[in-house]
Amino acid sequence: MSMKTSNIKFKDRLDVQMKDDFMRKSVANAQERMFTNRAKAAEKLGNWEQWREMGMDIRNHVLENLDYYLHQLSENVQKNGGHVFFARTAEEATDYVENIVKQKNAKKVVKSKSMVTEEIGLNKIIERNECEVVETDLGEYILQVDDCDPPSHIVVPALHKNRMQIRDVFKDKIGYDGSDDPEELTRYVRNYIRHDFLEADIGITGCNFAVAESGTVTLVTNEGNARLATSLPKTHIAVMGMERIVPSFEELDIVVSLLCRSAVGLPLTGYVTALTGPREDEHCDGPEEFHLVIIDNGRSDILGSEFRDILRCVRCAACVNTCPAYRHIGGQSYGSIYSGPIGAVLSPLLGGYDDFKDLPYACSLCRACHDVCPVKIPLSDLLLKHRQKMAESKQTPLMERATVGAFNFINARPLLWDTTVKVGATVASGLIRNGKLPVNVGVSAWTESRDLPDPDGQSFRSWFKNRKG
């Protein structure tokens, strides 16, 4: 799987998802639960706004000095006995991992949850070498076994499936014959894939944050799978976006505190794991080899642009959990592994406007995401910048540009505006039927999605003047 998850047109995806009553109910319930838990956890911590300021300052400091911290991280990883590879593109990253798979003659790889490996489509590259890839995060495993849907949420990838659907998937694909009780389902999968950890030649993880001063990779998870994937196989490969760095453990404490509370509403997740290189000679646990793959894949371009703030993201999905648009259309409508407000900003930057030009418009600009982002990313402002760039580069529809241009021309001339409004009010009274115009007038998405009021033949200005008189 790569970042783009669908070739279906955006509007057609919306039509399908809007009719999925279960998905919408599930998302609404999850949003309410996560939003409430986040708010409680933030209140219990105290001084939440000061914590957000600290998080923002830490992330900004790293971005301003990214070259220094990348060098420091690389040096320390190598001092600890690990290998570091800087990948400019997704292809360079996947080629490097593929070469390790070939060198090890690997037949099985176990993976913990990693958005960046999905961004670069790593699984398919590994599998073409006759090597099995097993996703060991329960949500990712459900989707892999089903082999039907992409992730619908950054933190909860199988959010769109209910337990009856999951039971049926396991029954059809892996021989499950139990009930739809979540604990029973989880216990079965735990036992079913335990042998995969023991048989795997390579374990692959993402990286929530790398600590530059020590060369440490940290993983923030709610399941024990990541620790098994990093301690049992002889080779561990960690893949990280180049911006996911903190200077020291002191800053790590702050950003992890923000991440856990914002993501799952808890002071800490089930596991916070710190890994520093391969195992030492006197130790019996851990990999014999450790590789850190640091990926650019367009991030340098973002760093030097007006969208730089998006690189502060800690992937907590708090913005997703509060977004009213996501609540109604679900994660799969975005056609990207990155959904919600963060996906609407990041996907066009990493994947281009050709594939993701519709996403900046999947937003009501209510600014709720501003209030919950733990590192204070101005997401709605960045979405407006996307819209501006597309308009200035003439990537918006021709008829829409012509309509807006005509509006600006008329609006700048009071006499022409007054005349046009009067004529428009009169004409509209004969055209609007059941809240719709017989034809679209340029801004088609706007006119198609709204019911217009029944006209009375008067413009607001004339009505206001009559009332004032």
Buried (B, 14 or more C-beta within 10 A) or exposed (E): BBBBBBEBEBEEBBEBBBEBEEBBEBBEEBBEEBBEBBBEBBEEBEEBEEBBEBBBBBBBBBBEBBEEBBEBBBEBBBEBBBBBBBBEEBEBBBEBBBEBBEEBEBBBBBBBBBBBBBBBBBBEBBEEBEBBBBBBBBBBBBBBBBEEBBBBBBBBBBBBBBEEBBBBBBEEEEEBEEEBEEEBBEEBBBEBBEEBBEBBBBBBBBBBBBBBBBBBBBBBBBBBBBBBBBBBBBBBBBBBBBBBBBBEBEBBEBBBBBBBBBBBBBEBBEBBBEBBBBBEEEEEEBBEBBBBBBBBBBBEEBBEEEBBBBBBBBBBBBBBBBBEBBBBBBBBBBBBBBBBBBBBBBBBBBBEBEBBBBBBBBBEEEEBBBEBBBBBBBBBBBBBBBBEBBEEEEEBEEEBBEBBEEBEEBEEEEEEBBEBBBEBBEEBEEBBEEEBEEEBEBBBBEBEEEEBEEBEEBBEEBEEEEEEE
